[in-house]
Amino acid sequence: MTLARWEDMFDLLDAHQTLWSPLRASALLTQGEGRPRRPGEWALAYLAYANSAEPDLLRWHRAAPPELWQRAGFAKPPSYHSTYETFIVLEAHEAVFRAVAAELVKVAVKASSGKVGHALHVDGTEAETHSRLIHDCGGRELTSCKRQMSEPRRASPSDARDERHLLAIQAPDDEQVWGAAEKMAADERGLRVQVGGCWYRLSDADAGIRAYTRDGKIKKFWSGYYNLKATDHYTGAVLAVHVCSASTQEHNAYPTLYKQAKEAIGSAPRAVVADRGFSVSSVFEAHTRDGVASVIPWRKTTHESVRIDRDRYDRHGIPRCQHCGSECSFHRFNPATGPNQEPRLWFRCTRPGAAACQQEQSILCKENWRSLLPLWRTTEAYQVLRVSHDNYENAHHRWRERYAVAGDSRADRPKRRGLGVQQLRASAALVIEWLTVCHRQGWLPGSVAINTDPEMKLSSDEAASYTSRILRTREDAGLSVTSTAGLLAHQAEIAEARERASEAIRKGHKTIRQRQAGARGVTEGPRRR
């Protein structure tokens, strides 16, 4: 039973009415004026609409049988206009759908003894909007207009996806992404974008835009949203969804998704796995302060184009002994220490050659949020989570087929414009997703597990095989040495690097003093006797 049929979903909701009581029309839809609404649970009708995988409301309304409306409490099927207008009203209450889904997630967390929500996989995908660019130069703008009256062709989502992946390998910034667009402005009629000296109007004011030009003229454009998902590692079900303008950087939209995921679980997860687009210090800091392990690839910054070894820790974030420079082993982690409640790592030297090396040492994680992690990169758990991330990216495709969420073509994108319709459908899909998971696993009161397949577990040998690559890399780089000669050679390299850095600093200071002396001589001129 997958709840693909609306009858099965309604049967399950009837058996557990307390789970969706916040969605009842009496609590959700209140009117201060006008005629009272006819009896009927509009939230149930919307869940049936989202469960149908039909993006076009008119087609769904025509195909919906009278029995569906009767089961939802309606005396007779409402008109399409009433359905359209009421579903618009529901967009203002999408947080209630999300809260109902969160209660189902908490049921799953408790029934699974904390396995649900233990680790999350975060990824984003493009979601198209039903809009187009219209040439909109007027008034004084006509003086610089290039008279490009033809409408530009819509680019494919793969073009926007390729651009997003290209940005992920570059140094991050907080600026909005517009492609080749020069300016963007919003007025009472919607969103306007300037490309090649011409102004165009986008009919969806909430959407982001990518413009692609050739010879100074706009040839293609793409407009839409980013659909960010946090997927549960244990069940593979999507646990939180956040929709934002496609002009927003992924890492800037992530705090909202992370907050929603914590609210759904009831606490912070133990680990978050994400791609390079989220590899910024603010994401690592938020995780580390919550005691959450960040399994995210390294990304270059404006100040650091390649990974480098430092005195207190190496390129993989493994601390070095303060006394002999040897590799250290993890001892413990505390997310809040000292008067400022800062995260700190404790470690021990793996080759204590002196009495000082045998003592426990520590380092504050804020020295480098992206390197000093609660879960070290050399551990089996980190490498297993890293390798498994690709298996969870199919959640986007599954949700497009199952719920018509984040449509990326004319066939499966919603015909109504705006951020509200995208987010409401995603939040409604969360309710159906976790209702299905809890039912199949037998986690709902009075239900029997349908899924009796055993849990997949890795053997210790398979888990260890995932760490072999990074351990070989560290061995070849002299970061993890097993012989005394290798350790001495590594220490000599560090000492030589320090000496080169000190010599460069001394030469720089000498050059500065000479320039200052020369400047004083030019300013003062020759002194008279």
Secondary structure as the mmCIF struct_conf table of DSSP 4:
data_model
#
loop_
_struct_conf.conf_type_id
_struct_conf.id
_struct_conf.beg_label_comp_id
_struct_conf.beg_label_asym_id
_struct_conf.beg_label_seq_id
_struct_conf.end_label_comp_id
_struct_conf.end_label_asym_id
_struct_conf.end_label_seq_id
BEND BEND1 LEU A 3 LEU A 3
BEND BEND2 ARG A 5 ARG A 5
HELX_RH_AL_P HELX_RH_AL_P1 TRP A 6 ALA A 15
TURN_TY1_P TURN_TY1_P1 HIS A 16 HIS A 16
HELX_RH_3T_P HELX_RH_3T_P1 GLN A 17 LEU A 23
BEND BEND3 ARG A 24 ARG A 24
HELX_RH_AL_P HELX_RH_AL_P2 ALA A 25 LEU A 28
BEND BEND4 GLY A 32 ARG A 35
HELX_LH_PP_P HELX_LH_PP_P1 PRO A 36 ARG A 38
BEND BEND5 PRO A 39 PRO A 39
HELX_RH_AL_P HELX_RH_AL_P3 TRP A 42 ASN A 51
TURN_TY1_P TURN_TY1_P2 SER A 52 ALA A 53
HELX_RH_AL_P HELX_RH_AL_P4 LEU A 57 ALA A 63
HELX_RH_AL_P HELX_RH_AL_P5 PRO A 66 ARG A 71
TURN_TY1_P TURN_TY1_P3 ALA A 72 GLY A 73
BEND BEND6 ALA A 75 LYS A 76
HELX_LH_PP_P HELX_LH_PP_P2 PRO A 77 SER A 79
HELX_RH_AL_P HELX_RH_AL_P6 TYR A 80 LEU A 90
HELX_RH_3T_P HELX_RH_3T_P2 GLU A 91 HIS A 93
HELX_RH_AL_P HELX_RH_AL_P7 GLU A 94 ALA A 111
TURN_TY1_P TURN_TY1_P4 SER A 112 GLY A 114
TURN_TY1_P TURN_TY1_P5 VAL A 116 GLY A 117
BEND BEND7 HIS A 118 HIS A 118
STRN STRN1 ALA A 119 GLU A 128
BEND BEND8 HIS A 130 HIS A 130
STRN STRN2 LEU A 133 HIS A 135
HELX_RH_3T_P HELX_RH_3T_P3 GLY A 139 THR A 143
BEND BEND9 SER A 144 SER A 144
BEND BEND10 SER A 150 SER A 150
HELX_LH_PP_P HELX_LH_PP_P3 GLU A 151 PRO A 152
STRN STRN3 ARG A 153 ARG A 154
HELX_LH_PP_P HELX_LH_PP_P4 ALA A 155 SER A 156
HELX_RH_AL_P HELX_RH_AL_P8 PRO A 157 ALA A 168
TURN_TY1_P TURN_TY1_P6 ILE A 169 ILE A 169
BEND BEND11 GLN A 170 GLN A 170
HELX_LH_PP_P HELX_LH_PP_P5 ALA A 171 PRO A 172
BEND BEND12 GLU A 175 GLU A 175
STRN STRN4 GLY A 179 GLY A 179
TURN_TY1_P TURN_TY1_P7 ALA A 180 ALA A 180
STRN STRN5 LYS A 183 ASP A 187
TURN_TY1_P TURN_TY1_P8 GLU A 188 ARG A 189
STRN STRN6 GLY A 190 VAL A 195
TURN_TY1_P TURN_TY1_P9 GLY A 196 GLY A 197
STRN STRN7 CYS A 198 LEU A 202
BEND BEND13 SER A 203 SER A 203
TURN_TY1_P TURN_TY1_P10 ALA A 205 ASP A 206
BEND BEND14 ALA A 207 ALA A 207
STRN STRN8 GLY A 208 ARG A 214
TURN_TY1_P TURN_TY1_P11 ASP A 215 GLY A 216
STRN STRN9 LYS A 217 ASP A 232
TURN_TY1_P TURN_TY1_P12 HIS A 233 THR A 235
STRN STRN10 VAL A 238 SER A 245
TURN_TY1_P TURN_TY1_P13 ALA A 246 SER A 247
BEND BEND15 THR A 248 THR A 248
HELX_RH_AL_P HELX_RH_AL_P9 GLU A 250 ILE A 265
BEND BEND16 GLY A 266 SER A 267
BEND BEND17 ARG A 270 ARG A 270
STRN STRN11 ALA A 271 VAL A 273
HELX_RH_3T_P HELX_RH_3T_P4 ARG A 276 PHE A 278
BEND BEND18 VAL A 280 VAL A 280
HELX_RH_AL_P HELX_RH_AL_P10 SER A 281 ARG A 289
TURN_TY1_P TURN_TY1_P14 ASP A 290 GLY A 291
STRN STRN12 ALA A 293 VAL A 295
BEND BEND19 THR A 302 HIS A 303
BEND BEND20 SER A 305 VAL A 306
BEND BEND21 ASP A 311 ARG A 312
STRN STRN13 TYR A 313 TYR A 313
TURN_TY1_P TURN_TY1_P15 ARG A 315 HIS A 316
BEND BEND22 GLY A 317 GLY A 317
STRN STRN14 PRO A 319 ARG A 320
TURN_TY1_P TURN_TY1_P16 GLN A 322 CYS A 324
STRN STRN15 GLU A 327 GLU A 327
STRN STRN16 CYS A 328 THR A 337
TURN_TY1_P TURN_TY1_P17 GLY A 338 GLN A 341
STRN STRN17 GLU A 342 CYS A 349
BEND BEND23 THR A 350 ARG A 351
BEND BEND24 ALA A 354 ALA A 354
TURN_TY1_P TURN_TY1_P18 ALA A 355 ALA A 355
HELX_RH_3T_P HELX_RH_3T_P5 ALA A 356 GLN A 358
BEND BEND25 GLN A 359 GLN A 359
STRN STRN18 GLN A 361 LEU A 364
HELX_RH_3T_P HELX_RH_3T_P6 CYS A 365 GLU A 367
TURN_TY1_P TURN_TY1_P19 TRP A 369 SER A 371
BEND BEND26 LEU A 372 LEU A 372
BEND BEND27 PRO A 374 LEU A 375
TURN_TY1_P TURN_TY1_P20 ARG A 377 THR A 378
BEND BEND28 THR A 379 THR A 379
HELX_RH_AL_P HELX_RH_AL_P11 GLU A 380 SER A 388
HELX_RH_3T_P HELX_RH_3T_P7 HIS A 389 TYR A 392
TURN_TY1_P TURN_TY1_P21 GLU A 393 ASN A 394
HELX_RH_AL_P HELX_RH_AL_P12 ALA A 395 TYR A 403
BEND BEND29 ALA A 406 ALA A 406
BEND BEND30 SER A 409 SER A 409
TURN_TY1_P TURN_TY1_P22 ARG A 410 ASP A 412
BEND BEND31 ARG A 413 ARG A 413
BEND BEND32 LYS A 415 ARG A 416
BEND BEND33 GLY A 418 GLY A 418
HELX_RH_AL_P HELX_RH_AL_P13 LEU A 419 GLN A 441
TURN_TY1_P TURN_TY1_P23 GLY A 442 GLY A 442
BEND BEND34 LEU A 444 LEU A 444
TURN_TY1_P TURN_TY1_P24 PRO A 445 GLY A 446
BEND BEND35 ILE A 450 ILE A 450
HELX_LH_PP_P HELX_LH_PP_P6 ASP A 453 MET A 456
HELX_RH_AL_P HELX_RH_AL_P14 SER A 460 SER A 465
TURN_TY1_P TURN_TY1_P25 TYR A 466 THR A 467
HELX_RH_AL_P HELX_RH_AL_P15 SER A 468 ASP A 476
TURN_TY1_P TURN_TY1_P26 ALA A 477 GLY A 478
BEND BEND36 LEU A 479 SER A 480
BEND BEND37 SER A 483 SER A 483
HELX_RH_AL_P HELX_RH_AL_P16 THR A 484 GLU A 524
HELX_LH_PP_P HELX_LH_PP_P7 PRO A 526 ARG A 528
#
